[in-house]
């Protein structure tokens, strides 16, 4: 499979390493220094594009791939206020798009555990739930996209929480997400249900970028020759 890397920082390089190990070819590498090389002719040499840039660039890159007819996997977070428009454009262009706030297989299992725990705790009104996430200081968005995904799943189920906030909660209907930026830290997410008598906590800790990179390559393999909008739950058959 021929892969275009839109974003060739630490994550892009980790994806490249995994992709090459699996026998794929990297036909295009785009970063801030060679944006002029991102042309329709160049991107069409790829079977799939994998996008890890920044919130300002992601929407442009996704739409560019739709116009070029190239399937795209996106792991950039912080732009989801544009998701409805992106999904509509994908359908209009008969494109192929896969988004994940986190490509790690372990994190996606963690997402499913979070849903199950939230369901179990729905009637336990004496517990208060909160989220904490820790990442390296170069991470551009806070809270993390993973933390937002976790929070939104809890809010769907909870009888008490109606919205998330990125600080200590000021009202009982707020779900607190505390974001910490510390070096070195590949990423830790914890969900804690606290009461007067005990705490229940689930935690996922990444040790490096390999899990995210492997999941992104797996997603690219999954969407090749497909049409439509997909998520990691489709890749992992959850």
C-alpha positions in Angstrom: 0.0 0.0 0.0 1.2 3.5 -0.8 0.8 5.9 2.0 1.0 9.7 2.2 2.0 11.2 5.5 0.4 14.6 6.1 2.4 15.7 9.1 5.9 14.4 9.5 6.7 15.2 13.1 7.3 12.6 15.9 4.0 10.9 15.2 4.5 10.8 11.5 7.9 9.3 11.9 6.5 6.7 14.2 3.8 5.8 11.7 6.5 5.6 8.9 8.5 3.1 11.0 5.5 0.8 11.5 4.3 1.1 7.9 7.7 0.2 6.5 8.0 -2.7 8.8 4.7 -4.0 7.5 5.9 -3.7 3.8 4.1 -0.5 2.9 5.6 2.4 0.9 5.7 6.1 2.0 5.2 8.1 -1.2 4.7 11.6 0.3 5.9 13.3 3.5 4.5 16.7 4.2 5.5 19.1 7.0 5.6 22.9 7.4 8.8 23.1 5.3 7.5 21.5 2.1 3.8 22.4 2.0 4.2 23.4 -1.7 4.7 19.7 -2.5 1.1 18.8 -1.4 -0.4 18.8 -4.9 -3.3 16.8 -6.4 -0.8 14.9 -8.6 1.4 14.0 -5.6 -1.4 12.9 -3.2 -3.0 10.7 -5.9 0.1 8.5 -5.9 -1.1 7.3 -2.4 -3.7 4.7 -1.7 -4.4 6.3 1.7 -3.3 9.5 3.4 -2.6 9.6 7.2 -3.1 13.0 8.7 -1.5 14.1 12.0 -0.9 17.9 11.9 -2.7 20.6 13.9 -6.3 21.8 14.3 -5.7 24.7 11.8 -4.4 22.4 9.0 -6.5 19.3 9.5 -9.8 20.5 7.9 -7.9 21.8 4.9 -6.0 18.5 4.5 -9.2 16.4 4.8 -11.1 18.4 2.2 -8.0 18.3 -0.1 -8.0 14.5 0.0 -11.7 14.4 -0.6 -11.2 16.6 -3.7 -8.3 14.4 -4.9 -10.3 11.2 -4.3 -7.8 9.8 -1.8 -9.0 8.0 1.4 -7.8 9.8 4.6 -7.2 8.7 8.1 -7.1 11.6 10.6 -5.8 11.6 14.1 -5.6 15.4 14.6 -7.8 16.6 17.4 -9.1 20.1 18.3 -11.2 20.7 15.2 -14.3 18.7 15.8 -16.6 21.8 15.7 -16.2 21.2 11.9 -17.1 17.5 12.0 -20.6 17.8 10.7 -19.3 19.8 7.6 -16.6 17.2 7.0 -19.0 14.3 7.2 -21.3 16.1 4.7 -18.5 16.8 2.3 -17.3 13.2 2.5 -20.8 12.0 1.4 -21.0 14.6 -1.3 -17.6 13.6 -2.7 -18.3 9.9 -2.2 -15.1 9.9 -0.2 -13.5 7.8 2.5 -12.7 9.2 5.9 -11.7 7.6 9.2 -11.3 9.7 12.4 -10.1 8.7 15.8 -9.3 10.8 18.8 -6.9 8.0 19.7 -5.7 5.1 17.5 -4.2 3.0 20.2 -5.9 -0.4 20.4 -5.6 -0.3 24.2 -7.3 3.1 24.4 -10.1 1.9 22.2 -10.6 -1.0 24.6 -10.5 1.6 27.4 -13.3 3.6 25.6 -15.5 0.4 25.8 -14.6 -0.1 29.5 -15.6 3.5 30.1 -19.0 3.0 28.5 -19.6 -0.1 30.5 -18.5 1.5 33.8 -20.7 4.5 33.1 -23.7 2.3 32.6 -23.0 0.4 35.8 -22.6 3.7 37.8 -25.7 5.3 36.3 -27.9 4.6 39.4 -25.1 5.1 41.9 -25.8 8.8 42.7 -23.6 9.0 45.7 -20.5 8.8 43.4 -19.0 11.8 41.6 -17.1 11.2 38.4 -14.1 13.1 37.2 -11.4 12.7 34.5 -7.7 13.6 34.6 -5.3 13.5 31.6 -1.6 14.0 31.4 0.5 14.6 28.3 3.8 16.1 27.2 4.2 19.9 27.0 4.2 19.9 23.2 0.6 18.7 23.0 -1.3 21.6 21.4 -4.8 21.0 22.7 -6.3 20.7 26.1 -8.2 18.7 27.1 -7.0 15.9 24.9 -9.4 14.5 22.2 -9.3 11.2 24.1 -10.4 12.9 27.3 -13.3 14.6 25.4 -14.4 11.3 23.9 -14.4 9.7 27.4 -16.3 12.6 28.9 -19.0 12.6 26.1 -19.6 8.9 26.6 -20.1 9.4 30.4 -22.4 12.4 29.8 -24.6 10.3 27.4 -25.3 7.8 30.3 -25.1 10.0 33.4 -28.1 11.3 35.3 -26.0 14.0 36.9 -23.5 15.3 34.3 -24.7 17.5 31.4 -21.4 19.1 30.2 -17.7 18.8 30.6 -15.4 21.6 31.8 -11.6 21.9 31.7 -11.2 22.8 35.3 -12.4 21.7 38.7 -16.2 21.5 38.6 -18.1 24.5 39.9 -21.6 22.8 39.7 -22.8 19.3 40.2 -23.9 18.9 36.6 -20.3 19.6 35.3 -17.9 16.8 34.5 -14.4 18.0 35.4 -11.5 17.2 33.1 -8.1 18.2 34.6 -5.4 18.6 32.1 -1.7 18.4 33.0 1.3 19.0 30.7 4.5 17.4 32.0 7.6 16.1 30.2 8.1 13.3 29.5 4.6 11.9 29.2 3.2 9.9 26.3 -0.3 10.1 27.7 -2.3 9.0 30.7 -6.1 9.1 31.1 -7.9 8.2 34.4 -11.6 8.2 35.2 -12.5 8.2 38.9 -15.8 7.7 40.6 -15.5 9.0 44.2 -17.8 8.6 47.2 -17.5 8.9 51.0 -16.8 5.2 51.3 -14.6 4.3 48.4 -13.2 5.2 44.9 -13.4 3.3 41.7 -10.8 4.2 39.1 -9.8 3.0 35.6 -6.5 4.2 34.1 -4.8 3.9 30.7 -1.2 4.8 30.4 0.7 4.9 27.1 4.4 4.1 27.3 5.3 5.4 23.9 3.9 6.4 20.5 4.1 2.9 19.0 0.6 1.9 20.0 -0.9 5.0 18.3 1.2 4.5 15.2 0.3 0.9 14.9 -3.4 1.7 15.2 -3.1 4.4 12.5 -1.5 2.0 10.1 -4.2 -0.6 10.9 -6.9 2.0 10.2 -5.2 2.9 6.8 -5.2 -0.8 5.9 -8.9 -1.1 6.8 -10.2 1.8 4.7 -8.3 1.0 1.6 -10.8 0.3 -1.2 -13.8 1.3 1.0 -16.2 4.3 0.7 -17.8 6.1 3.6 -17.2 7.3 7.1 -15.5 5.0 9.7 -14.2 5.0 13.2 -11.8 2.8 15.2 -14.7 0.8 16.5 -15.3 -0.4 12.9 -11.6 -1.3 12.5 -11.6 -3.3 15.7 -15.1 -4.7 15.2 -16.5 -3.5 18.5 
